[in-house]
C-alpha cells in the first residue's frame, strides 16, 4: 500500500464532499486506539452474532422447505446451495480484500482512498454478480446435470436455483458493503442488517411457499424469492444507515464515480481476493471428501457425523469472527504505521480466541448427549458414535482456530498465498494422508483421528511461517 498522508482538519482532496470533510483526529470506527482486548471483543461480537443468525436462518429455512414441501425439495435446495457456495466463496475473497485495503486507508486517515477502494469493490462485485446471475440463469440446468442431481428433485432444484441466480446481486453486494464497513471499524451496522434479513427470510418463507391471501402458492421458488427479498431488504437498510448516520463509507456527488472500478484498486482486490476465496473452496472440497469417507462407515456414522458438524459449525464461529476483527484492526494499525500494535493485537486475539473456543469446546463435550439429541433421537443408534466423535475431534477445532487469528494478521499485510498452501498441506497430505496411511490399522477411527492430526500439521506450519518468515515486507 502506498503511503497516505493524513488529511489536515478543514482540508480534503478533490472528490470529497465539501459539507463533510474528513477529520484528522479521532474518527468513528477508529480501531487504532484504546484497550486492545476491549476493542477486539466489542468489534468481533456483532460479527459473531451475525454468523450465528445466518446459520440459524439457514436451519430454519431448511425446516420450512422440508416440512412444507417435502424431502425432495430439501434435497433440491442442498444441491443448489453447493453451487451457490462456490460463487459466494469468490465474493467473500474479494470482500475480504476490500476490507483489508479499506482498513489500511482508514487507519492512515485517508478517507478518499478508503472510499475509493470501497466504491471499486462494490462496483466490481455488482458487475460480477450481475453477469454471473445472468449466465447462471441459462446454465442452471447444465450445472445440475454435472452434479448428477437426482431426477426426483431436479425440477425443484432448477426452479430454486434460477431464482437464486437472477437475484444474486442482492446478497453479493450486501456482503461486499458489510465487509467494507467492517474495514472502517463498523461491525454493528452489518449486524442490524442481518437481523432484518433473518426476520424477513423466516417470516416470508412459509407465506411464499404455501401462499396467503392474494399471494399465490409458489412452492420451492417461493423460498428462493423470500431469501432474495430479505437480502434486498438488508442491502437497502445498509445503504439507508450509511447515509442516515453519515458513516465514513458514504459516497456523495463526484465520489459516486468511485463505483467505477479503478485499475490499481481492482488489481489488489482480485489478486488478493482470489487466493482467499480459493482457501474456502479448498476447505469445502476436503469436507466433501471426508463426507464420502464417513458414508462408507454406514448410515449411523453418517448421521452421527452430520449431527457433530452442526455443533462444530457453532464452535468455529468465534474464531472466524475474531479472525476477521483482527484483520481489520491490524489493517488499520498498518495504515497508522503502528506496527507495535499489530503484534499486540495478534497476541491478544490468539489468547482471547483460545479461551473462548476452549470454553465452548468444553461445553460441547461435557453436554454432548443433550446437544446431539437436538439432531438425533436420545436413544438413536448413532448417538454412541456421535459421542465418540466428539471426544476425538472437538479439540482439533480448538487447535486450528489459532490459524484463523494468524491468517487474519497475514491477510492485513497482503500475505494470501502462503496460508492457502499451508491449508492445502494440512487438509490433503495431513488429514487425508493420515487416513489412507493408518486406515488399515485404525479402521473407521482413522477418519476421526485424521481431524486432530491435520489440525496439528496446519497449526505447526502456520506458526513456523508466522515466526520465522519476514512476511511484514509485504506491507
C-alpha positions, 0 to 999 in steps of 0.5 A: 500500500502506498503511503497516505498522508493524513488529511489536515482538519478543514482540508480534503482532496478533490472528490470529497464532499465539501459539507463533510470533510474528513477529520484528522483526529479521532474518527468513528470506527477508529480501531487504532486506539484504546484497550486492545482486548476491549476493542477486539471483543466489542468489534468481533461480537456483532460479527459473531452474532451475525454468523450465528443468525445466518446459520440459524436462518439457514436451519430454519429455512431448511425446516420450512422447505422440508416440512412444507414441501417435502424431502425432495425439495430439501434435497433440491435446495442442498444441491443448489446451495453447493453451487451457490457456495462456490460463487459466494466463496469468490465474493467473500475473497474479494470482500475480504480484500476490500476490507483489508485495503479499506482498513489500511486507508482508514487507519492512515486517515485517508478517507478518499482512498478508503472510499475509493477502494470501497466504491471499486469493490462494490462496483466490481462485485455488482458487475460480477454478480450481475453477469454471473446471475445472468449466465447462471440463469441459462446454465442452471440446468447444465450445472445440475446435470454435472452434479448428477442431481437426482431426477426426483428433485431436479425440477425443484432444484432448477426452479430454486436455483434460477431464482437464486441466480437472477437475484444474486446481486442482492446478497453479493453486494450486501456482503461486499458493503458489510465487509467494507464497513467492517474495514472502517471499524463498523461491525454493528451496522452489518449486524442490524442488517442481518437481523432484518434479513433473518426476520424477513427470510423466516417470516416470508418463507412459509407465506411464499411457499404455501401462499396467503391471501392474494399471494399465490402458492409458489412452492420451492421458488417461493423460498428462493424469492423470500431469501432474495427479498430479505437480502434486498431488504438488508442491502437497502437498510445498509445503504439507508444507515450509511447515509442516515448516520453519515458513516465514513463509507458514504459516497456523495456527488463526484465520489459516486464515480468511485463505483467505477472500478479503478485499475490499481484498486481492482488489481489488489482486490482480485489478486488478493481476493482470489487466493482467499476465496480459493482457501474456502473452496479448498476447505469445502472440497476436503469436507466433501471428501471426508463426507464420502469417507464417513458414508462408507462407515454406514448410515449411523456414522453418517448421521452421527457425523452430520449431527457433530458438524452442526455443533462444530459449525457453532464452535468455529464461529468465534474464531472466524469472527475474531479472525476477521476483527483482527484483520481489520484492526491490524489493517488499520494499525498498518495504515497508522504505521503502528506496527507495535500494535499489530503484534499486540493485537495478534497476541491478544486475539490468539489468547482471547480466541483460545479461551473462548473456543476452549470454553465452548469446546468444553461445553460441547463435550461435557453436554454432548448427549443433550446437544446431539439429541437436538439432531438425533433421537436420545436413544438413536443408534448413532448417538454412541458414535456421535459421542465418540466423535466428539471426544476425538475431534472437538479439540482439533477445532480448538487447535486450528482456530489459532490459524484463523487469528494468524491468517487474519494478521497475514491477510492485513499485510497482503500475505494470501498465498502462503496460508492457502498452501499451508491449508492445502498441506494440512487438509490433503497430505495431513488429514487425508494422508493420515487416513489412507496411511493408518486406515488399515490399522485404525479402521473407521477411527482413522477418519476421526483421528485424521481431524486432530492430526491435520489440525496439528500439521496446519497449526505447526506450519502456520506458526513456523511461517508466522515466526520465522518468515519476514512476511511484514515486507509485504506491507 
